[in-house]
Amino acid sequence: MEERSFIGDILEQPDVLAEALCCYPQSAVDALVPRIQDGEFNRLILAGHGSSHHALYPAYTHLSELPIPVSLWQTAELLHYGMGQIDSRTIICINSQSGSSVEVQRLVSCFDDCRPACIVAFTNYRDSPLGAASDITIPLCAGEEHGVAVKTYLSALSLSILFSVQLKGGDFGSAWENFRALSHILDDFLGNWDEKLVEYDHLIGNPDQIIIVGRGPSMGSALNSALNQKEAAWFFSEGMNAAEFRHGPLELADEKLTLFVIEGDEKTRPFNQSLAKEVEGYGSAVIWIGNHPPEGILTIHTPEVAEIFQPVADIIPMQLISQVLAARKNKEAGAFRHIGKVVLVE
């Protein structure tokens, strides 16, 4: 068997998306739409941990347009503090690549006494405790991973966006076609991945402190990019909301700070552009992730995709940057030291 690697997982992602789309349970999800419109459900809850939580953030922003309350929880917080939110009229969507982490197993066991109206599982394993308990399973089709969630993150991210469009009654046909195009677009973008590693290594300089900011659907990209840098490259960085950055952390802006600004959608992009210019003025290194940078700001371009799938495009260059940071330490990117692929201790 060919030895797995972090960069290998990155390069396999276009194929994973193609397979995941083929396995998407369109008719099962479609059956939920009239039930929402008829008032059968009283709320929708999304839950995950780490990358599984971040992957759901774009779907959370889109699903917030539904006529019922929508919330996004960390699975353990939901288990210990949010069970009062779950009843027989609740839709709960749980993202867990293994479907068998400790919090997921405990949450699923609680459903024996209080079963939600519908359990939707995003998981890599249909026969996991989560998959077995679900009413609808959306398979990630990511196969085995080297360690850090790469393929499973991108698959869950893309599928949950597609799911959100369908559930809120959006233009599903267009979203389907745009999803199908992702595989080819990302494959083209990663065709010269080795050259991109050299380019990014030069462009990012020698960061001391890294903060990654985003807004709206691209918030998940900021959070997961920072998580990847911590767990795949052992580089401490922080991901946060760009507006939140102004409410205190802006005081960190000086020559020691490198700020990655993830462009995001048209609604809040102008605010991000203003922030990038301001922080650069304080002496920080500012790197724009996207294709509409403010004048004079260092830029790493992302694949050109439909706006609804922009969070998918955001994460690809950030994954490559984690590879760069790990290589600088002569470390094997994404190889766990203290945890395993499945977290079994809460």
C-alpha positions as a printed Julia matrix, in Angstrom:
346×3 Matrix{Float64}:
   0.0    0.0     0.0
   1.28   3.45   -0.9
   2.27   5.43    2.18
  -0.16   8.22    3.0
   0.95  11.85    3.43
  -0.55  15.26    4.14
   0.29  16.57    0.66
  -1.02  13.34   -0.85
  -4.36  13.89    0.88
  -4.48  17.44   -0.46
  -3.91  16.22   -4.0
  -6.6   13.52   -3.74
  -9.34  16.01   -2.89
 -10.61  16.61   -6.45
 -11.3   12.89   -6.84
 -12.96  12.73   -3.42
 -15.4   15.48   -4.38
 -16.31  13.72   -7.62
 -17.14  10.5    -5.76
 -18.95  12.29   -2.93
 -21.29  14.0    -5.38
 -22.16  10.64   -6.94
 -23.12   9.3    -3.5
 -25.16  12.32   -2.39
 -28.68  11.23   -1.26
 -30.58  13.88   -3.21
 -34.04  12.34   -2.98
 -33.82  11.72    0.77
 -32.85  15.33    1.47
 -35.43  16.62   -0.99
 -38.16  14.91    1.02
 -37.34  17.14    4.0
 -38.07  20.39    2.16
 -41.91  20.27    2.17
 -41.85  19.05    5.77
 -39.96  22.22    6.75
 -42.34  24.38    4.77
 -45.34  22.68    6.41
 -44.02  23.51    9.89
 -43.27  19.93   10.91
 -39.92  20.91   12.47
 -39.31  23.5    15.2
 -35.53  23.94   14.85
 -32.4   22.71   13.09
 -29.19  21.98   14.98
 -25.75  21.5    13.44
 -22.99  19.89   15.5
 -19.36  18.9    15.11
 -15.92  19.26   16.67
 -12.72  20.77   15.31
 -12.63  20.6    11.53
 -16.07  18.92   11.58
 -17.44  22.02   13.32
 -15.68  24.48   11.02
 -16.86  22.64    7.9
 -20.48  23.29    8.89
 -20.08  27.06    9.28
 -20.97  28.03    5.67
 -24.04  25.76    5.8
 -25.01  27.4     9.09
 -24.97  30.85    7.49
 -27.05  29.65    4.53
 -29.53  27.63    6.6
 -30.14  30.64    8.84
 -32.46  31.82    6.05
 -34.9   29.04    6.98
 -38.15  29.96    8.77
 -37.06  27.93   11.83
 -34.24  28.65   14.33
 -30.85  27.25   13.3
 -27.88  26.8    15.64
 -24.33  25.51   15.38
 -22.87  23.67   18.37
 -19.68  21.93   19.35
 -20.81  18.37   19.93
 -19.63  18.16   23.55
 -21.29  21.47   24.43
 -24.54  20.25   22.89
 -24.25  17.0    24.84
 -23.71  18.69   28.22
 -25.52  22.01   27.84
 -27.9   21.88   24.9
 -29.98  18.72   25.18
 -32.98  20.84   26.14
 -32.93  22.14   22.57
 -33.61  18.68   21.14
 -37.09  17.2    20.98
 -39.26  15.14   18.66
 -39.6   18.04   16.18
 -35.87  18.78   15.82
 -33.65  18.16   12.8
 -30.09  17.49   13.95
 -27.16  17.34   11.53
 -23.97  15.85   12.96
 -20.64  15.96   11.16
 -18.05  13.4    12.29
 -15.54  11.84    9.91
 -15.31   8.68   12.03
 -18.87   8.71   13.32
 -17.48   7.15   16.49
 -15.72   9.84   18.53
 -16.59   9.8    22.22
 -18.93  12.78   22.18
 -20.79  11.53   19.12
 -21.32   8.1    20.65
 -22.63   9.62   23.88
 -24.9   12.04   22.02
 -26.34   9.27   19.85
 -26.99   7.12   22.92
 -29.1    9.96   24.38
 -31.43   9.68   21.42
 -32.74   6.37   22.79
 -34.77   8.41   25.28
 -35.45  11.51   23.18
 -35.17  10.89   19.46
 -35.11  13.93   17.15
 -37.49  14.06   14.2
 -34.61  13.56   11.78
 -30.92  12.75   12.25
 -28.64  13.66    9.35
 -25.1   12.27    9.46
 -22.11  13.57    7.53
 -19.58  10.77    8.0
 -16.92   8.75    6.28
 -18.3    5.5     7.71
 -21.91   4.46    7.12
 -21.62   1.6     9.63
 -20.33   3.81   12.46
 -22.52   4.49   15.52
 -23.52   7.82   13.96
 -24.23   6.32   10.55
 -26.27   3.5    12.07
 -28.37   5.94   14.11
 -29.07   8.4    11.29
 -32.18   8.75    9.16
 -30.14  10.24    6.33
 -26.45   9.5     5.85
 -24.4   11.79    3.61
 -21.19   9.83    2.95
 -17.94  11.8     2.74
 -16.32   9.18    0.46
 -12.87  10.38    1.54
 -11.2    7.03    2.18
  -8.28   6.81    4.58
  -6.35   9.9     5.63
  -2.76  10.41    6.74
  -3.8   12.08    9.97
  -5.16  15.63   10.05
  -8.6   16.08    8.46
  -7.96  17.22    4.9
 -10.12  15.22    2.51
 -12.84  14.71    5.11
 -12.92  18.44    5.85
 -13.27  19.47    2.21
 -15.85  16.8     1.49
 -18.01  17.69    4.51
 -17.64  21.39    3.7
 -18.75  20.97    0.09
 -21.55  18.5     0.81
 -23.0   20.57    3.67
 -23.1   23.64    1.4
 -24.97  21.61   -1.24
 -27.26  20.27    1.48
 -28.0   23.79    2.73
 -28.97  25.02   -0.74
 -31.34  22.08   -1.19
 -32.89  22.31    2.26
 -33.68  26.02    2.01
 -35.23  25.55   -1.45
 -32.5   27.37   -3.37
 -31.32  26.73   -6.93
 -30.2   23.18   -6.35
 -29.59  22.46  -10.04
 -27.11  25.3   -10.27
 -25.44  24.29   -7.0
 -25.13  20.7    -8.25
 -23.44  21.82  -11.47
 -21.11  24.15   -9.59
 -20.21  21.33   -7.21
 -19.5   19.03  -10.15
 -17.15  21.66  -11.59
 -15.14  21.8    -8.35
 -13.29  18.58   -9.07
 -11.89  19.88  -12.37
 -11.16  23.38  -11.05
  -9.26  22.12   -8.01
  -7.41  19.55  -10.08
  -6.2   22.31  -12.42
  -5.22  24.53   -9.48
  -3.19  21.76   -7.85
  -1.53  20.74  -11.12
   1.59  22.76  -10.22
   1.36  22.23   -6.47
   5.13  21.91   -6.08
   5.65  25.31   -7.69
   2.98  26.78   -5.43
   4.8   25.49   -2.35
   7.93  27.34   -3.44
   5.92  30.48   -4.26
   4.08  30.49   -0.91
   7.27  29.75    1.02
   8.78  32.93   -0.4
   5.64  35.05   -0.12
   4.72  34.44    3.53
   8.11  35.52    4.84
   9.06  34.43    8.36
   5.94  34.85   10.48
   6.27  35.16   14.23
   2.58  35.43   15.12
  -0.24  34.48   12.75
  -3.89  35.45   12.91
  -6.29  34.38   10.16
  -9.55  36.28    9.8
 -12.7   35.8     7.77
 -16.39  36.61    7.75
 -19.67  34.94    6.87
 -19.34  31.59    5.06
 -15.56  32.05    4.95
 -15.33  32.15    8.75
 -15.0   28.38    8.74
 -12.0   28.72    6.41
 -10.26  31.07    8.85
 -10.9   28.8    11.81
  -9.84  25.63   10.04
  -6.76  27.19    8.46
  -5.51  28.09   11.94
  -6.38  24.62   13.22
  -4.38  23.06   10.37
  -1.36  25.2    11.16
  -1.5   24.11   14.79
  -2.09  20.4    14.24
  -0.31  19.82   10.9
   2.65  22.21   11.28
   2.85  22.79   15.08
   2.7   26.53   14.48
   0.53  28.47   16.89
  -1.91  30.64   14.99
  -5.39  31.9    15.7
  -8.46  32.03   13.51
 -11.22  34.51   14.22
 -13.97  36.66   12.81
 -12.63  39.76   11.07
 -15.08  42.03   12.87
 -14.12  40.44   16.2
 -10.47  41.2    15.41
 -11.32  44.9    15.64
 -12.79  44.42   19.11
  -9.47  44.01   20.91
  -6.96  41.85   18.97
  -6.29  44.79   16.63
  -3.94  45.94   19.41
  -1.6   43.11   18.35
  -1.01  44.75   14.99
   2.7   45.56   14.66
   5.76  44.22   12.87
   5.53  40.88   14.73
   2.09  40.02   13.37
   1.26  38.31   10.09
  -2.42  38.69    9.27
  -4.04  36.43    6.68
  -7.29  37.96    5.44
  -9.67  35.57    3.72
 -11.57  37.57    1.15
 -15.08  36.15    1.56
 -18.18  37.07   -0.39
 -19.28  40.39   -1.82
 -21.43  41.27    1.19
 -18.53  41.82    3.61
 -15.48  41.91    1.3
 -15.17  45.74    1.46
 -14.81  45.57    5.26
 -12.04  43.0     4.91
 -10.27  45.15    2.32
 -10.34  48.14    4.68
  -9.04  46.05    7.55
  -6.16  44.7     5.45
  -4.99  48.18    4.5
  -5.3   49.49    8.04
  -3.33  46.62    9.59
  -0.62  46.94    6.96
  -0.32  50.57    8.0
   0.53  49.45   11.54
   3.58  47.58   10.22
   2.15  44.06   10.08
   2.63  41.66    7.19
  -0.79  41.26    5.56
  -1.54  38.46    3.09
  -4.81  38.44    1.17
  -6.38  35.08    0.33
  -8.64  35.61   -2.67
  -8.9   37.18   -6.08
 -10.0   40.76   -5.3
  -7.19  42.17   -3.16
  -6.81  45.77   -2.05
  -4.12  47.59   -3.99
  -0.61  46.87   -2.78
  -1.46  43.92   -0.5
   0.45  40.65   -0.94
  -1.95  38.12   -2.43
  -2.36  34.38   -2.71
  -5.0   33.7    -5.33
  -7.66  31.03   -4.89
  -9.32  28.79   -7.48
 -12.09  30.53   -9.42
 -15.32  28.89   -8.26
 -18.97  29.86   -7.85
 -19.35  32.2    -4.89
 -21.36  29.74   -2.83
 -18.37  27.36   -2.92
 -15.79  30.06   -2.15
 -15.02  28.48    1.25
 -13.83  25.41   -0.69
 -11.47  27.58   -2.74
 -10.25  29.4     0.39
  -8.91  26.34    2.11
  -6.79  24.84   -0.68
  -3.91  27.4    -0.59
  -4.11  27.47    3.2
  -3.58  23.7     3.3
  -0.49  24.16    1.13
   0.79  26.85    3.51
   0.52  24.36    6.39
   2.7   22.02    4.33
   5.23  24.85    3.89
   5.3   25.63    7.62
   5.83  21.98    8.52
   8.65  21.61    5.97
  10.46  24.57    7.53
  10.62  22.57   10.76
  11.71  19.42    8.93
   8.57  17.77   10.26
   6.2   15.34    8.58
   3.12  17.5     8.03
  -0.03  16.26    9.67
   1.47  13.36   11.62
  -0.13  13.24   15.06
   2.05  13.34   18.19
  -0.48  13.36   21.04
  -3.85  12.43   19.56
  -5.21   9.87   17.14
  -7.56  10.01   14.19
 -10.53   9.25   16.44
 -10.83  11.05   19.78
 -11.98   8.53   22.4
 -11.41  10.56   25.6
 -13.56  13.56   26.45
